[in-house]
Amino acid sequence: MTHDEPVARRQVDIINALGLHLRPAHKFAQMASGYASIVKVHYNGGEFNGKSILDLASLAAECGTQLEIEARGPDAEAAIQALSDLVMARFHEDDDGQDEDPAP
């Protein structure tokens, strides 16, 4: 008997002005790494590790790019929700790519 892991997917649009550059890629990968689920990002026919800053930065996803986020594992739904919220919050960046909510 096989037990299929839960899978969740969601399409998101990159809406921050500078796109998915290193700082937001780091935020995304760091958040994704907090989940047990495997996180993948699908773009332009490719599949990228959502827990890898280099994979994410290599997408060169500009403002307006549509990505599909997929999580597979015990906390897939929670991971997709949190990562989607991060993207929709523009990675907490202003239009100049500066943190809107800098850490103390």
VOMARMAR-627104 format. One line per 2 residues: for each residue x, y, z of C-alpha. Coordinates in steps of 0.5 Angstrom, whole numbers, plus 500, padded with zeros to 3 digits. Last residue first. Layout:
<sites>
X,Y,Z; ...
</sites>
This chain:
<sites>
533,590,528; 530,587,522
528,592,516; 521,592,515
520,596,508; 527,592,506
530,596,500; 529,594,493
528,601,490; 520,600,489
520,598,497; 521,591,499
517,586,504; 518,580,499
513,584,494; 507,582,500
504,578,494; 511,574,494
511,573,501; 504,571,502
505,566,496; 510,563,500
506,563,507; 500,559,503
504,555,499; 508,552,506
502,552,510; 499,547,504
505,543,503; 506,541,511
506,534,510; 510,534,504
510,536,497; 510,544,495
509,547,489; 510,554,487
508,556,480; 511,563,477
508,568,473; 513,574,471
510,581,472; 516,584,475
522,580,473; 524,573,474
531,572,473; 530,565,474
538,564,476; 536,568,483
531,562,485; 536,556,483
542,560,487; 538,562,493
536,554,493; 530,552,498
525,553,492; 529,548,488
527,549,481; 523,546,475
523,548,468; 518,549,463
518,557,463; 518,557,470
516,552,476; 518,553,483
519,547,487; 518,546,495
520,539,498; 516,539,505
519,540,511; 518,547,512
523,552,515; 527,552,508
521,555,504; 522,561,509
530,561,508; 529,560,500
524,566,499; 528,571,503
534,569,500; 531,570,493
528,576,495; 535,579,497
538,576,491; 533,578,485
526,576,484; 523,582,481
526,589,481; 519,593,482
516,587,487; 510,584,483
512,577,482; 506,574,480
504,567,483; 501,561,481
499,556,487; 500,548,488
499,544,494; 501,536,494
500,532,500; 504,526,500
502,519,497; 502,513,502
503,507,498; 500,500,500
</sites>
